[in-house]
Amino acid sequence: MCTNYAPVQRQILREIFGVEPPPADWKPETWPDYAAPIVRMDGAGRRDSVLASFGLVPRSRIPQGVRPYDTMNARSETVGEKRTFSGPWKKAQLCLIPATAVYEPNYEAGPKSTRYRIWLPGEPAFGIAGLWRDWPDGAYSFTMLTVNADKHPVMNRMHAPGKEKRSVVIVPRQQWDEWLACRDPEVARTFMTLFPAESMATEPAPIVRRAKEPLPPPVTDPELPL
C-alpha cells in the first residue's frame, strides 16, 4: 500500500494538468491526513483542482471509540463492496492524484526496510487513479486505487517478503480526461491496470529527519474494517 508520495507543485499543476492550483499551500511530501491537490472533473466537464486530505476518512473524522483504520488505499478488486469506498466508487467520484514520485519500503538489503523512490523518468509528473469525497463542512478527502502487483518487475520488489504486492494505478497521460469523465464503475474497472515496468525507475530514498522533527504518522493494517 502507498502511504507516502511527492505531490506536484503549482507550476506542474498549471502546465501539465491544466488546472489552477488550490489557494492553500501543501507540503513537499504527503503522508496520511496531509492535504494535497487532486484533480477532478467539474459539472461543466472541465478539470478542476481542490486541496484534499490523504485518506478517504481522515482520522480526525473517525468517531470517538471506534478503532482507527486506514483509508489511504482502496483495493480495486473490492472497492465496490467495502462500505468506506463503495459510495464514491458507485457515484464515480473519480480523481487524479498528481505526483512526481511514490515511496515504498524495500527489504532487499535485509530485514530492515529501506524507503525507495519510484517515478517515471520520461514524465515530469504522473496521475494516480483515486476516489474523492466531500464533507458537510466543505472539506475534501481522497484515496488511491491499487491493484495486485505480485508479478510486476518493479512493484513486486516492494513491501515485506511474504506479503501481497500492491501497486497504485497510474493512469496514462493520454487517458486522463477519459478517466475523469467516466461515470460507469464497470468502465472504470478497465483502467485498473499496472503501469509498464520499463517506464518506471527506482532508487533508495531514506527519510532524512532534522533535529526534533517528528516521525511520519504511524500506519496500521489497511484491511481493518472499512
N, C-alpha and C positions, 0 to 999 in steps of 0.2 A: 504494500500500500504506500501511497505517496502522501507524506505529511509536511513536506518542505520543498519549496521551489523558489525560483527567482522570477518575480513578475517583471513585466516590461516597464519602461519609464515613459514619460509623456510624449516624447518625440516619436517613439516607435508606435504608440497608440495612434497618433495622428497619421504618420506616414505609411505604416504597414497595415494597420487595422482600420484606418479610415474613419476614426471616431474622435470626438472632442473628449479629452480626459476629464474625469471627475474633478471637482474643485479641491477636494481634500487631498492631503499627502498620504503616501503609503511607504512602508519600509522596503529596503532593497532585497530582503528575503522574507518569504511568507511562511508562517507556522500556523498551527491550529488557532482559530479565533482571531488571527490577524486580519486586517482589512486589506483588500487588494482589488484592482479593477477587473471586471468581467465585461464581456461584450454580448449583447442580446439583440434581438430584432424588435423594434418598436411597432406600435399599431399601424404605422404607415408603411411598414416594410423596409425601414432603414435601420442600419446598425446604430446601436446606442451603447454607451458605456456608463456603468454605475460602480460605486465602491461597495463591496460586499464582504461579509465575514467568511473566512475559510472554515467550512464545516456547516452542513445544512441546518443543523440545530446547534447553535453556539452554546457552549457550556453555561453561560450566564442565563440561558433561557430554559435549561433543564429544571423542572420543578424540584423544589426542596424535598429531600427524602428519596428522590429517585437516583439510583446508582448512575454515575456519569458514564456516558458511552460516546464513541467517536463516530462522526458522520462526515469525515473529510473525503472518503471514497465510497462509491456505490458500485457494487458488483453488477455488471451488465446482465449477467445470467439471471439474477433475481431482483433486479431493480423494480420491476412492476409488482412484486409480491410483498416487499418489505414496507411496512406502513410509513416509515420515515420518508421513503423515497417515492412511493407509488403515486402520490398526488401530483408532484411536479412532473413525473415521468408521463403519466396518463394525460396530463394537460399540455404536454410537450413544451415545458418551460426549459428550453434548451439554451445553452450559452457556450461561449468560448472563454477559456481562461488563458489570457495572453501570458506567455512565459519565454524566457531565454534559456532556462535550464530547469531540470528537476534533480532532486538529490535523493539517493537511496543508499542503504547500508550494504556493504560488500564484505564477505567473510573469507575471501580467497587467501589472505595473508595470515590467517589464524583464527582462534576462537573469538577474538575481539573484533568488532566491525570497524571498518573504515568508511567514512562517508564518501560517496562517489558523485561526481557531477555528470549528468547525461544531457547532451544537447545535440542540435542539428548543425553541423559545420557549414552547410550550404545555405542556411537561412538566418536572418538577423533575429528572428523570433518565431514561435510556433503557437498554435492554438490547441489547447486541450479540451476535449468534449466534457461538458459539465451540465448540471442541472442547477437552477436557481429557484429561490422562493422569496416572497416578501413577508413582512411582519406588520402588525397593526400600527406600530409606531413609525412606519415608513422605512425601516431598515431592510437590508437585503442580506442573503447568505447563499452559499453555493457549495457544491460537492463535485468531485472529479469522478468520471465514469472509468471503470477498469475492466480489463479482460485477462484471461489466463495467458501466461507467458512462459509456461514450462519448457517450450521448445524454441523460444526466441533466443538467438545467439547473444544478444546484449542483455536483455532483461532477465534471462534465466541465471545470470551471474549475481543478481542482487538478492538481498534478504538471506535469512539464516538457512543453512543446509537442512534439508528435510521439509522445509515449509513450501507451500504452494507459491509459485512465482506469479506475480501480477504485474501488469503494466497499465499506465494511464493510456487513454485513447487519444492519439494525436490526429487531428483532422487535417488532411492535406489542404494547403492554402487555396487551391482552385475549387474546393468544395465548401468553403466557409459559409457562403450565403445559402447554399443548398441545405446545410446542416441547420443553420439558424432559422430558416424558413419552414423547416419540416414540422408538420403538425400531426403526423401519424406515428405512434410509437413503434409499430411494426416496421415502418420505413426507417425510423431512427436506428433500429437494430442493425440495419445494413452498414451503418458507419462504425459498428463495434469491431474493429479490426486492429491488428498490430501494425505499427509503422515499420517499413523496411529497415532491417538492421544495418545494411550497408550505408544508409543515410544518417546514421547516428554515430556519436563518439562519446567516449567516457574518459575520465581521469580522476585520480584521488583528489578530494577536496575537503580535508579535515576542517572541522569547526575551530576557528581561532577566536578565543574569547579574551576580551580585555579584562583588566583587573576589576573585580567587583561586578562584572557583567553577569546577569542571571543566566541560568541554564535555560535552553528552549523548553517550552511546555511539554510535560510528560504525555506519552501516547500509550493508550491501552488497546485492548483487543477490539478491532473494528467489527467483529462479528457478534458483539454483545447485542441485547435486544433492540432492534431497530423497527 
